[in-house]
């Protein structure tokens, strides 16, 4: 049986569950997730394998109405992720349904030539009659070749979706080795894991005025890695929140991130964090390169 390999652009509004779905399809964590919308900032590729098919899943930032430079860069990354895709998968949160943002997204996708799938996610939280009514709302809005109902969190419906994606991949050699699950570098992964802990531990206390910059990633002689990162925030009040009383919060963030990185990288990790206030960090071109975004005027 010959090999097949292709790109699937996973798009949707913020908080539709795209990263959770990519992780479920890959079979392990490759993208960070949190209850906060717009957690994903960059294009990350998850690499799933089903039989002789390698499915390259482009996890894109949620598409929303951008208000600032970082927003514009994230939306540009999302649409850029659909370029040259063999298939576009639109993920919709079934609990919120056909919002204005989803309608605008569907209208824009209608103009695109790529084959499109509609994936209704979080169906475990919606009654069946409401799901069927939602499917009817999408009828005629765009030419979706198939509609899937899944719960990325529980895994329900994910196997059928993966089998369909595999069957649709064009014939050709695999782009990556069998044991590789993502195109993220260790340096990028380290920044993403720390940012995830910021979101998970600080919840609504810290808005999106933060970024993680990996200053140094050192390979030590004993095989361990020493990672030095700075957490960039816009205001002194935010620095105090990240530090916590007596530095307790930043220690907790660092400890959780270090443990996860040790597991993901398969080796001991020494993680050193400090907080820097820079009201204009969003205007730093070098930081955009560091976190994997293009500079957008």
C-alpha positions in Angstrom: 0.0 0.0 0.0 1.5 3.4 -1.0 2.0 6.2 1.4 -0.1 9.4 1.4 0.6 12.8 2.9 -1.3 16.1 3.0 -2.1 19.3 4.8 -5.3 20.1 6.7 -5.9 23.7 7.8 -7.9 23.7 11.0 -9.7 27.0 11.2 -12.4 28.5 13.4 -13.5 31.2 15.7 -11.6 31.6 19.1 -12.4 28.9 21.6 -13.9 26.5 19.1 -11.6 23.8 20.4 -9.2 23.6 17.5 -6.1 22.9 19.6 -7.9 20.2 21.6 -9.0 18.6 18.4 -5.5 18.6 16.9 -4.1 17.0 20.1 -6.8 14.4 19.9 -6.1 13.5 16.3 -2.3 13.4 16.9 -2.9 11.2 20.0 -0.8 13.4 22.3 -0.4 17.0 23.3 1.3 19.2 20.6 -0.7 22.4 21.0 -1.4 24.3 24.2 -5.0 24.7 25.4 -6.8 26.8 28.0 -10.3 27.9 28.7 -9.3 31.4 27.4 -10.2 32.3 23.9 -7.3 33.2 21.5 -4.9 30.9 23.4 -3.2 29.8 20.1 -1.1 32.6 18.6 1.0 30.9 16.0 0.6 28.3 13.3 1.7 25.0 14.7 1.6 21.7 12.9 0.5 18.5 14.5 1.5 15.4 12.7 -1.0 12.5 12.8 -0.6 9.0 11.3 -3.3 6.7 10.3 -2.1 3.5 8.5 0.0 4.7 5.5 -1.4 8.3 5.7 0.5 11.2 7.3 -1.9 14.0 8.2 -0.3 17.4 8.7 -2.7 19.4 10.8 -2.1 23.1 10.8 -3.5 24.4 14.1 -4.3 28.1 13.4 -5.1 31.0 15.8 -8.8 31.7 16.1 -10.1 34.1 13.4 -11.7 37.2 14.9 -12.0 40.9 14.3 -8.5 42.3 15.0 -8.0 45.4 17.0 -4.3 45.7 17.5 -1.0 44.7 15.8 -0.8 41.4 17.6 -4.4 40.6 16.7 -3.7 41.4 13.0 -0.6 39.2 13.1 -2.6 36.3 14.6 -5.4 36.6 12.0 -2.8 36.8 9.2 -1.2 33.6 10.5 -4.6 31.9 10.6 -5.5 32.7 7.0 -1.9 32.0 6.0 -2.3 28.6 7.4 -4.9 27.8 4.8 -2.6 28.6 1.8 -1.8 25.4 -0.2 -3.8 23.2 2.2 -5.3 20.0 0.6 -8.3 20.3 2.9 -9.8 23.0 5.1 -11.6 21.9 8.3 -13.8 24.5 9.9 -14.3 23.8 13.6 -17.4 25.3 15.2 -18.3 25.3 18.9 -21.7 23.5 18.8 -22.7 25.2 22.2 -22.6 28.7 20.7 -23.6 27.7 17.1 -23.8 30.0 14.2 -22.5 33.3 15.7 -21.9 36.4 13.6 -18.2 35.6 13.6 -18.8 32.0 12.3 -21.1 33.4 9.6 -18.4 35.8 8.4 -15.9 33.0 8.4 -18.1 30.7 6.4 -18.8 33.4 3.9 -15.1 34.0 3.4 -14.4 30.2 3.1 -17.1 29.9 0.4 -14.8 31.8 -1.9 -11.9 29.4 -1.4 -11.3 26.5 -3.8 -10.1 23.9 -1.3 -12.4 21.0 -0.3 -14.0 21.9 3.1 -15.2 19.9 6.0 -17.5 21.2 8.8 -16.7 19.9 12.3 -19.2 20.6 15.0 -17.2 20.2 18.3 -18.4 19.9 21.9 -21.4 17.9 20.8 -21.5 16.1 24.2 -22.8 19.4 25.7 -25.7 19.9 23.2 -29.0 18.1 22.9 -29.5 16.1 19.7 -32.5 18.1 18.3 -30.4 21.3 18.8 -27.5 19.7 16.9 -29.7 18.8 14.0 -31.1 22.3 13.9 -27.6 23.7 13.8 -26.7 21.4 10.9 -29.7 22.8 9.0 -28.5 26.3 9.6 -25.3 25.6 7.7 -27.2 24.1 4.8 -26.4 26.1 1.6 -24.0 28.5 3.3 -20.9 26.8 2.0 -20.1 23.7 0.1 -19.0 21.5 2.9 -18.3 18.0 1.6 -18.9 16.3 4.9 -20.2 17.3 8.4 -18.8 15.6 11.5 -20.1 15.8 15.1 -17.3 15.3 17.6 -16.2 16.0 21.1 -12.5 16.6 21.1 -12.4 16.6 24.9 -14.0 13.1 25.2 -12.7 11.7 21.9 -16.2 10.9 20.7 -16.3 10.9 16.8 -12.5 11.7 16.5 -11.6 8.2 15.1 -14.1 8.5 12.3 -12.9 12.0 11.5 -9.3 10.9 11.5 -10.1 8.0 9.1 -11.8 10.4 6.7 -8.9 12.8 6.8 -6.5 9.9 6.1 -8.5 8.7 3.1 -8.4 12.2 1.6 -4.7 12.7 1.8 -3.0 12.8 -1.6 -0.6 10.0 -2.6 3.0 10.8 -1.9 5.9 10.3 0.6 5.7 11.4 4.2 7.2 14.8 5.0 8.3 13.9 8.5 9.7 10.9 10.4 7.2 8.5 11.9 8.0 9.4 15.5 7.7 13.2 15.0 4.4 14.7 16.3 5.0 18.4 15.7 7.0 20.9 13.7 7.6 23.1 16.8 11.2 23.6 17.9 12.1 22.8 21.5 12.6 26.5 22.0 9.1 27.4 20.7 7.6 24.5 22.7 9.2 25.8 25.9 7.7 29.3 25.4 4.2 27.9 24.6 4.2 25.6 27.7 5.1 28.5 30.0 2.4 30.7 28.4 -0.2 28.0 28.9 0.6 28.0 32.6 0.2 31.7 32.8 -3.3 31.3 31.3 -4.2 28.3 33.5 -3.0 29.8 36.8 -4.0 33.4 36.4 -7.3 33.0 34.5 -9.0 36.3 34.2 -6.4 38.2 36.2 -3.9 38.6 33.4 -5.3 39.7 30.0 -3.5 39.1 26.7 -0.9 41.8 27.5 1.7 39.1 28.0 4.2 37.1 26.0 7.0 34.7 26.7 10.5 35.2 25.3 13.0 32.4 25.5 16.3 34.2 26.0 18.6 31.2 26.2 18.2 27.5 25.6 21.3 25.7 26.8 22.2 22.1 26.3 24.1 20.8 29.4 26.8 18.1 29.4 24.6 15.8 31.5 21.9 15.8 28.8 19.6 18.3 30.6 18.4 21.6 29.2 18.6 25.0 31.0 15.9 27.4 29.7 15.9 31.1 30.5 12.7 32.9 29.8 11.3 36.3 30.4 7.6 37.0 30.9 6.8 40.2 29.2 3.9 42.3 30.6 2.6 45.8 29.8 2.2 47.2 33.3 3.7 47.1 36.8 0.4 45.9 38.2 0.6 42.9 35.9 4.1 42.1 37.1 2.9 42.0 40.6 0.1 39.5 39.6 2.6 37.2 37.9 5.0 37.3 40.8 2.4 36.7 43.4 2.9 37.2 47.2 6.5 36.6 48.0 7.1 35.3 44.5 4.8 32.3 45.1 2.9 32.5 41.8 5.9 32.7 39.5 7.4 29.7 41.4 4.2 27.7 40.8 4.1 28.7 37.2 7.7 27.7 36.7 7.4 24.4 38.5 4.3 23.3 36.5 5.9 24.4 33.2 9.2 22.7 34.1 7.5 19.4 34.9 5.5 19.4 31.7 8.6 20.3 29.6 10.6 17.5 31.2 7.9 15.1 30.1 7.5 16.5 26.6 11.2 16.8 25.9 12.1 13.5 27.6 14.9 14.9 29.8 15.5 17.0 32.9 14.8 20.7 32.5 16.0 23.6 34.5 13.6 26.6 34.0 14.5 30.1 35.0 11.8 32.7 34.8 11.7 36.5 35.3 9.2 39.2 34.6 9.9 42.3 32.6 7.6 45.3 32.2 7.6 46.6 28.6 4.5 48.6 27.6 5.5 48.4 24.0 6.4 44.8 23.7 3.8 44.4 20.9 5.9 46.7 18.8 9.1 44.6 19.0 9.7 43.0 15.6 12.3 40.6 17.1 9.7 39.2 19.5 7.3 38.5 16.7 10.0 36.4 15.0 10.7 34.7 18.4 7.1 33.6 18.8 6.6 32.7 15.2 4.5 35.5 13.8 5.0 37.7 10.8 5.1 41.5 11.4 1.9 43.0 10.1 1.6 46.8 9.4 
